[in-house]
Amino acid sequence: MNKSTKMKILFFCLIPVGIIILVFSIRLVKKTFYGKIILEIAFTQKKAGFELKKEGNYSIWHKGQQWRKAPLDKFKPEITRESTGSKIVLSTLLLRPNQNNGKNARMELFRFTAPPGRYMLELKPGSSISAPEDVLISQLPARLVDPDKYFIQVRESQPAIMVLVSITVVVLASIFIIGGLVLGLLADQIFIN
């Protein structure tokens, strides 16, 4: 067996390895977008209690009609642990994960970690977005979302680093698949005896 044939086999072997890595990484990415819903309330409700069964990472999402302006500059969620009265620290990601199905859209607003227990979610006056985001949203010519069709969710999530890792692994898997195919097809020209 000559060198180009060995290299062709090696490069073509990268394709199934890339596919396996891609399936694994897509499962990781799905955990970011499709975590179990712990609580969903209508925006008009403003306050609701919920229980966390285990310590972990959670996120607050908003969901509403696609192509409508959400009132993100009108409220700021606040989570209080009922047993101690302490506030849970909410943090944001630089890039906010979002998902849509053509009719409705949802976007992550905040992340938090919390131990098991009972909690209260309140939508207090304030803003859930940064000043640059506020300027951008105010320039959009879309109508405001119908408050009865606008919801706030608390979902199970995963650590923020896992989002970055899973996206990096998707890119790596794509490189394996495409690179294995291209280099496998070109192996005869690259490794001429």
SULSULQUI-V487908 format. One record per backbone hydrogen bond with DSSP energy under -1.0 kcal/mol. NH is the residue of the N-H (numbers start at 1). CO is the residue of the C=O. If there is no record, write none. Layout:
nh: [NH | NH]
co: [CO | CO]
//
This chain:
nh: [6 | 7 | 8 | 9 | 10 | 11 | 12 | 13 | 14 | 17 | 18 | 19 | 20 | 21 | 22 | 23 | 24 | 25 | 26 | 27 | 28 | 29 | 30 | 31 | 32 | 33 | 34 | 38 | 39 | 41 | 43 | 45 | 48 | 50 | 52 | 56 | 58 | 59 | 60 | 61 | 62 | 63 | 64 | 66 | 69 | 72 | 74 | 76 | 78 | 80 | 81 | 82 | 85 | 88 | 91 | 99 | 101 | 105 | 106 | 107 | 108 | 109 | 110 | 111 | 112 | 114 | 117 | 119 | 120 | 121 | 122 | 123 | 124 | 128 | 134 | 135 | 136 | 137 | 138 | 140 | 145 | 149 | 150 | 151 | 152 | 153 | 154 | 155 | 156 | 157 | 162 | 164 | 165 | 166 | 167 | 168 | 169 | 170 | 171 | 172 | 173 | 174 | 175 | 176 | 177 | 178 | 179 | 180 | 181 | 182 | 183 | 184 | 185 | 186 | 190 | 191]
co: [2 | 3 | 4 | 5 | 6 | 7 | 8 | 9 | 11 | 13 | 14 | 15 | 16 | 17 | 18 | 19 | 20 | 21 | 22 | 23 | 24 | 25 | 26 | 27 | 29 | 29 | 30 | 154 | 154 | 152 | 150 | 42 | 121 | 119 | 117 | 114 | 112 | 155 | 110 | 153 | 107 | 151 | 105 | 103 | 143 | 70 | 71 | 124 | 122 | 120 | 86 | 118 | 81 | 79 | 111 | 106 | 104 | 64 | 99 | 62 | 97 | 60 | 60 | 91 | 58 | 56 | 52 | 50 | 80 | 48 | 78 | 46 | 76 | 72 | 130 | 131 | 132 | 133 | 134 | 137 | 69 | 146 | 147 | 63 | 41 | 61 | 39 | 59 | 36 | 57 | 159 | 160 | 161 | 162 | 163 | 164 | 165 | 166 | 167 | 168 | 169 | 170 | 171 | 172 | 173 | 174 | 175 | 176 | 177 | 178 | 179 | 180 | 181 | 182 | 186 | 187]
//
